[in-house]
Amino acid sequence: MKVTKEKQKTFLKEKLSSNKKWALRALVKIWEHQTEEEKQIGHTIDYNGVGFSGVDSDILSSFAEQYLEKGYLSKKQMKYVFKLIPKYWKQILTISDKEKLNKQII
C-alpha cells in the first residue's frame, strides 16, 4: 500500500487534533523551531516558514513554555492546542521520520 501525501496529511491532522501526546509533542517541536529571539519575546518576528504563525505565536509559545516548565496544560488550554496545532501538519511532516510515520498510517 502506497502512502500518499494526502494520507499523511489526513493522518497527522487527525492525530494533532485529538491525541494529547501527539499534539503536545508537535507543540514543543514547532516551538523549538522558533528563532532564539522569538522564543525570548514569545512572538513571531521572522516570517521564515518555520515555527508558529504570527497569529498563533503568542498563545502557543506561552503554552509550549508552560508545558516545558510545568509538564502539563489545562483542559481549556488543550482545547486551543487541538484546534490550532493541526494547521502545522506540514512542519511536523517535514521533521518526522517518514518511514515510521508511514508504518503507523498503514
Secondary structure, 3 states (H helix, E strand, C coil): CCCCHHHHHHHHHHHHHHCHHHHHHHHHHHHHCCCHHHHHHCCCCCCCCCCCCHHHHHHHHHHHHHHHHHCCCCHHHHHHHHHHHHHHHHHHHHHCCHHHHHHHHC
